[in-house]
Amino acid sequence: MRVIETATLTLEPQTVAHAEEMFVVLSDPAIYEYENEPPPSLEWLRARFTRLESRQSTDGQEQWLNWVIRLPRSELIGYVQATVRPNGRAAIAYELSSAYWGRGLARQAVQAMISELVEHYGVRSLGAVLKRENLRSLHLLERLGFSLALPEQRVKHQVELGELLMQREIQRK
Ligand SMILES: CC(C)(COP(=O)(O)OP(=O)(O)OC[C@H]1O[C@@H](n2cnc3c(N)ncnc32)[C@H](O)[C@@H]1OP(=O)(O)O)[C@@H](O)C(=O)NCCC(=O)NCCS
């Protein structure tokens, strides 16, 4: 994995060395308004980051790519992640500390990751699953060119009733 630089952010490949700083970032309750919960302890997060550092699923079929998001010469503010399958499809996710919402930083970070996935991991199709009420995430995906998946895609990807599946296909050059 490479370090990715954007106009105002650096995406660093996530390692266990990030766990302590990320524990503070991920303890922000606002992040979990719609789903998930904060890490129960620093030890738990260290173990999780250690597992993720393998960068792949146990069967080796999926690439697990995680980058933490850093402000210039300053603190970490969140992460972006992608699960890349051999068929060129990536499932993406992202979380940003609420102190930094509403500045276009998530958009910049996720777009930079998408470009990396397309150029260096052969990704041709992107998907994201979110809770229906999560309008911030929905707006972000729409601005990034994602649109609602067709019902058969929802079935294929086992999307639950209270969730949306957003997709974006990458046009071949
Ligand atoms: C989802 C999440 C990452 C979105 O963060 P965000 O800061 O709202 O997203 P963006 O970076 O796209 O910022 C968008 C806002 O910044 C504003 N903005 C300011 N400057 C901007 C710029 N230069 N470029 C783009 N947008 C800018 C936009 O107008 C927009 O506000 P609006 O929605 O009122 O129009 C964040 O809410 C989050 O971490 N939520 C919790 C975790 C979560 O739900 N993850 C997704 C699970 S599916």
The ligand as a Gaussian input file, in Angstrom:
#p B3LYP/6-31G(d) Opt

LIG

0 1
 C      -20.300000      10.227000       6.261000
 C      -19.275000      11.288000       6.608000
 C      -17.869000      10.783000       6.336000
 C      -19.559000      12.542000       5.760000
 O      -18.741000      13.606000       6.183000
 P      -18.980000      15.081000       5.588000
 O      -17.980000      15.962000       6.192000
 O      -20.420000      15.429000       5.723000
 O      -18.721000      14.831000       4.047000
 P      -18.039000      15.772000       2.952000
 O      -16.572000      15.719000       3.046000
 O      -18.634000      15.349000       1.651000
 O      -18.504000      17.220000       3.313000
 C      -19.723000      17.620000       2.814000
 C      -20.103000      18.983000       3.299000
 O      -18.977000      19.835000       3.301000
 C      -19.323000      21.062000       2.614000
 N      -18.107000      21.573000       2.004000
 C      -17.412000      22.621000       2.494000
 N      -16.323000      22.810000       1.722000
 C      -16.329000      21.878000       0.755000
 C      -15.465000      21.556000      -0.331000
 N      -14.365000      22.280000      -0.572000
 N      -15.760000      20.513000      -1.126000
 C      -16.855000      19.767000      -0.901000
 N      -17.729000      20.021000       0.124000
 C      -17.456000      21.068000       0.939000
 C      -20.378000      20.654000       1.633000
 O      -21.180000      21.733000       1.255000
 C      -21.118000      19.582000       2.371000
 O      -22.111000      20.132000       3.200000
 P      -23.644000      19.882000       2.862000
 O      -23.885000      18.398000       2.968000
 O      -24.366000      20.662000       3.906000
 O      -23.842000      20.369000       1.452000
 C      -19.376000      11.686000       8.109000
 O      -20.651000      12.194000       8.353000
 C      -19.116000      10.511000       9.053000
 O      -17.975000      10.171000       9.340000
 N      -20.200000       9.929000       9.582000
 C      -20.102000       8.839000      10.557000
 C      -19.602000       7.547000       9.970000
 C      -20.465000       7.085000       8.846000
 O      -21.669000       7.241000       8.854000
 N      -19.806000       6.481000       7.846000
 C      -20.479000       5.969000       6.681000
 C      -21.084000       4.630000       6.934000
 S      -21.863000       4.059000       5.441000

